[in-house]
Amino acid sequence: MRTAVPAAIAVTGLALMTFMIVVEGEPGALPLALITLGAAWFVLARLRGGSSRR
């Protein structure tokens, strides 16, 4: 459950980046930031979740 929100943010960023590339021909800063934020949050959630279970 802790990884659902970051994964949703990253997927939203990927969808927005795809849309921006198709429409404008280049990705914007917001989709890149969403993907980076979502991926970093996902990794941190996985690392923290794994260490607390032991």
N, CA, C and O atoms as a GROMACS GRO file, in nm:
protein
  216
    1MET      N    1   0.082  -0.120   0.000
    1MET     CA    2   0.000   0.000   0.000
    1MET      C    3   0.086   0.126   0.000
    1MET      O    4   0.048   0.229  -0.056
    2ARG      N    5   0.202   0.118   0.064
    2ARG     CA    6   0.289   0.236   0.069
    2ARG      C    7   0.347   0.272  -0.067
    2ARG      O    8   0.390   0.385  -0.088
    3THR      N    9   0.348   0.177  -0.157
    3THR     CA   10   0.406   0.203  -0.289
    3THR      C   11   0.302   0.239  -0.394
    3THR      O   12   0.337   0.267  -0.508
    4ALA      N   13   0.174   0.237  -0.357
    4ALA     CA   14   0.068   0.265  -0.455
    4ALA      C   15   0.070   0.412  -0.499
    4ALA      O   16   0.058   0.441  -0.618
    5VAL      N   17   0.084   0.503  -0.405
    5VAL     CA   18   0.082   0.647  -0.438
    5VAL      C   19   0.205   0.685  -0.522
    5VAL      O   20   0.189   0.751  -0.624
    6PRO      N   21   0.327   0.645  -0.482
    6PRO     CA   22   0.442   0.680  -0.567
    6PRO      C   23   0.434   0.617  -0.706
    6PRO      O   24   0.473   0.680  -0.804
    7ALA      N   25   0.383   0.496  -0.714
    7ALA     CA   26   0.368   0.433  -0.846
    7ALA      C   27   0.267   0.509  -0.930
    7ALA      O   28   0.287   0.526  -1.050
    8ALA      N   29   0.158   0.554  -0.869
    8ALA     CA   30   0.058   0.631  -0.942
    8ALA      C   31   0.115   0.764  -0.990
    8ALA      O   32   0.084   0.808  -1.101
    9ILE      N   33   0.198   0.827  -0.909
    9ILE     CA   34   0.261   0.953  -0.949
    9ILE      C   35   0.354   0.930  -1.068
    9ILE      O   36   0.354   1.007  -1.163
   10ALA      N   37   0.434   0.823  -1.062
   10ALA     CA   38   0.526   0.794  -1.171
   10ALA      C   39   0.451   0.760  -1.299
   10ALA      O   40   0.491   0.803  -1.408
   11VAL      N   41   0.343   0.682  -1.288
   11VAL     CA   42   0.264   0.647  -1.407
   11VAL      C   43   0.198   0.771  -1.466
   11VAL      O   44   0.192   0.787  -1.588
   12THR      N   45   0.149   0.860  -1.381
   12THR     CA   46   0.091   0.985  -1.429
   12THR      C   47   0.196   1.068  -1.502
   12THR      O   48   0.168   1.127  -1.607
   13GLY      N   49   0.316   1.073  -1.448
   13GLY     CA   50   0.425   1.144  -1.513
   13GLY      C   51   0.460   1.085  -1.648
   13GLY      O   52   0.484   1.159  -1.744
   14LEU      N   53   0.462   0.952  -1.656
   14LEU     CA   54   0.490   0.887  -1.785
   14LEU      C   55   0.382   0.916  -1.888
   14LEU      O   56   0.411   0.942  -2.004
   15ALA      N   57   0.256   0.911  -1.844
   15ALA     CA   58   0.146   0.940  -1.935
   15ALA      C   59   0.151   1.085  -1.983
   15ALA      O   60   0.131   1.114  -2.101
   16LEU      N   61   0.178   1.176  -1.890
   16LEU     CA   62   0.187   1.318  -1.926
   16LEU      C   63   0.306   1.343  -2.018
   16LEU      O   64   0.296   1.424  -2.111
   17MET      N   65   0.418   1.275  -1.994
   17MET     CA   66   0.534   1.293  -2.081
   17MET      C   67   0.504   1.242  -2.222
   17MET      O   68   0.540   1.306  -2.321
   18THR      N   69   0.438   1.127  -2.231
   18THR     CA   70   0.401   1.074  -2.362
   18THR      C   71   0.310   1.171  -2.436
   18THR      O   72   0.330   1.196  -2.555
   19PHE      N   73   0.213   1.225  -2.366
   19PHE     CA   74   0.122   1.323  -2.426
   19PHE      C   75   0.197   1.447  -2.472
   19PHE      O   76   0.174   1.497  -2.582
   20MET      N   77   0.288   1.497  -2.389
   20MET     CA   78   0.362   1.618  -2.424
   20MET      C   79   0.453   1.595  -2.544
   20MET      O   80   0.467   1.683  -2.630
   21ILE      N   81   0.515   1.477  -2.552
   21ILE     CA   82   0.602   1.448  -2.666
   21ILE      C   83   0.521   1.438  -2.795
   21ILE      O   84   0.564   1.487  -2.899
   22VAL      N   85   0.404   1.375  -2.788
   22VAL     CA   86   0.320   1.361  -2.907
   22VAL      C   87   0.268   1.497  -2.952
   22VAL      O   88   0.269   1.528  -3.071
   23VAL      N   89   0.223   1.579  -2.857
   23VAL     CA   90   0.161   1.707  -2.892
   23VAL      C   91   0.264   1.814  -2.925
   23VAL      O   92   0.253   1.881  -3.028
   24GLU      N   93   0.365   1.830  -2.839
   24GLU     CA   94   0.459   1.941  -2.856
   24GLU      C   95   0.594   1.900  -2.913
   24GLU      O   96   0.670   1.985  -2.959
   25GLY      N   97   0.625   1.771  -2.911
   25GLY     CA   98   0.752   1.726  -2.965
   25GLY      C   99   0.865   1.726  -2.865
   25GLY      O  100   0.978   1.689  -2.901
   26GLU      N  101   0.841   1.765  -2.742
   26GLU     CA  102   0.944   1.763  -2.640
   26GLU      C  103   0.879   1.746  -2.503
   26GLU      O  104   0.766   1.792  -2.482
   27PRO      N  105   0.948   1.680  -2.410
   27PRO     CA  106   0.891   1.663  -2.276
   27PRO      C  107   0.905   1.793  -2.196
   27PRO      O  108   0.999   1.869  -2.217
   28GLY      N  109   0.814   1.815  -2.108
   28GLY     CA  110   0.822   1.932  -2.022
   28GLY      C  111   0.893   1.899  -1.892
   28GLY      O  112   0.930   1.784  -1.867
   29ALA      N  113   0.911   2.000  -1.809
   29ALA     CA  114   0.978   1.981  -1.682
   29ALA      C  115   0.888   1.911  -1.580
   29ALA      O  116   0.936   1.832  -1.498
   30LEU      N  117   0.759   1.939  -1.584
   30LEU     CA  118   0.667   1.879  -1.487
   30LEU      C  119   0.658   1.728  -1.500
   30LEU      O  120   0.666   1.660  -1.397
   31PRO      N  121   0.644   1.670  -1.619
   31PRO     CA  122   0.642   1.524  -1.627
   31PRO      C  123   0.773   1.460  -1.580
   31PRO      O  124   0.771   1.356  -1.514
   32LEU      N  125   0.885   1.523  -1.613
   32LEU     CA  126   1.013   1.470  -1.566
   32LEU      C  127   1.023   1.476  -1.415
   32LEU      O  128   1.075   1.383  -1.352
   33ALA      N  129   0.975   1.584  -1.356
   33ALA     CA  130   0.976   1.596  -1.210
   33ALA      C  131   0.884   1.492  -1.146
   33ALA      O  132   0.920   1.434  -1.043
   34LEU      N  133   0.767   1.469  -1.204
   34LEU     CA  134   0.675   1.368  -1.150
   34LEU      C  135   0.735   1.229  -1.156
   34LEU      O  136   0.723   1.152  -1.060
   35ILE      N  137   0.800   1.196  -1.265
   35ILE     CA  138   0.862   1.064  -1.278
   35ILE      C  139   0.975   1.048  -1.176
   35ILE      O  140   0.985   0.944  -1.110
   36THR      N  141   1.059   1.150  -1.164
   36THR     CA  142   1.170   1.144  -1.069
   36THR      C  143   1.119   1.135  -0.926
   36THR      O  144   1.169   1.053  -0.848
   37LEU      N  145   1.021   1.217  -0.891
   37LEU     CA  146   0.964   1.215  -0.756
   37LEU      C  147   0.900   1.080  -0.726
   37LEU      O  148   0.922   1.022  -0.620
   38GLY      N  149   0.820   1.031  -0.818
   38GLY     CA  150   0.753   0.903  -0.798
   38GLY      C  151   0.850   0.787  -0.784
   38GLY      O  152   0.833   0.700  -0.699
   39ALA      N  153   0.953   0.785  -0.869
   39ALA     CA  154   1.051   0.677  -0.864
   39ALA      C  155   1.132   0.682  -0.734
   39ALA      O  156   1.155   0.578  -0.672
   40ALA      N  157   1.175   0.800  -0.694
   40ALA     CA  158   1.252   0.812  -0.570
   40ALA      C  159   1.168   0.774  -0.449
   40ALA      O  160   1.216   0.703  -0.361
   41TRP      N  161   1.045   0.820  -0.445
   41TRP     CA  162   0.955   0.787  -0.335
   41TRP      C  163   0.928   0.636  -0.330
   41TRP      O  164   0.923   0.576  -0.223
   42PHE      N  165   0.910   0.575  -0.448
   42PHE     CA  166   0.886   0.431  -0.457
   42PHE      C  167   1.004   0.353  -0.401
   42PHE      O  168   0.986   0.259  -0.323
   43VAL      N  169   1.126   0.392  -0.440
   43VAL     CA  170   1.246   0.323  -0.392
   43VAL      C  171   1.261   0.340  -0.242
   43VAL      O  172   1.290   0.243  -0.172
   44LEU      N  173   1.240   0.460  -0.191
   44LEU     CA  174   1.250   0.482  -0.047
   44LEU      C  175   1.146   0.402   0.030
   44LEU      O  176   1.175   0.348   0.136
   45ALA      N  177   1.025   0.396  -0.022
   45ALA     CA  178   0.919   0.319   0.044
   45ALA      C  179   0.954   0.171   0.046
   45ALA      O  180   0.929   0.102   0.146
   46ARG      N  181   1.010   0.121  -0.063
   46ARG     CA  182   1.048  -0.021  -0.067
   46ARG      C  183   1.163  -0.050   0.029
   46ARG      O  184   1.162  -0.152   0.097
   47LEU      N  185   1.262   0.040   0.035
   47LEU     CA  186   1.375   0.018   0.125
   47LEU      C  187   1.334   0.027   0.271
   47LEU      O  188   1.374  -0.057   0.352
   48ARG      N  189   1.255   0.125   0.306
   48ARG     CA  190   1.210   0.140   0.444
   48ARG      C  191   1.115   0.029   0.484
   48ARG      O  192   1.120  -0.018   0.598
   49GLY      N  193   1.030  -0.012   0.394
   49GLY     CA  194   0.936  -0.121   0.424
   49GLY      C  195   1.007  -0.253   0.444
   49GLY      O  196   0.967  -0.332   0.530
   50GLY      N  197   1.110  -0.278   0.367
   50GLY     CA  198   1.184  -0.404   0.379
   50GLY      C  199   1.266  -0.412   0.505
   50GLY      O  200   1.279  -0.519   0.564
   51SER      N  201   1.324  -0.300   0.549
   51SER     CA  202   1.408  -0.302   0.668
   51SER      C  203   1.326  -0.309   0.797
   51SER      O  204   1.376  -0.359   0.898
   52SER      N  205   1.203  -0.260   0.795
   52SER     CA  206   1.122  -0.262   0.917
   52SER      C  207   1.056  -0.398   0.940
   52SER      O  208   1.012  -0.427   1.050
   53ARG      N  209   1.049  -0.481   0.837
   53ARG     CA  210   0.987  -0.613   0.850
   53ARG      C  211   1.080  -0.714   0.915
   53ARG      O  212   1.035  -0.816   0.965
   54ARG      N  213   1.208  -0.687   0.914
   54ARG     CA  214   1.306  -0.784   0.966
   54ARG      C  215   1.314  -0.783   1.114
   54ARG      O  216   1.391  -0.859   1.172
   0.00000   0.00000   0.00000
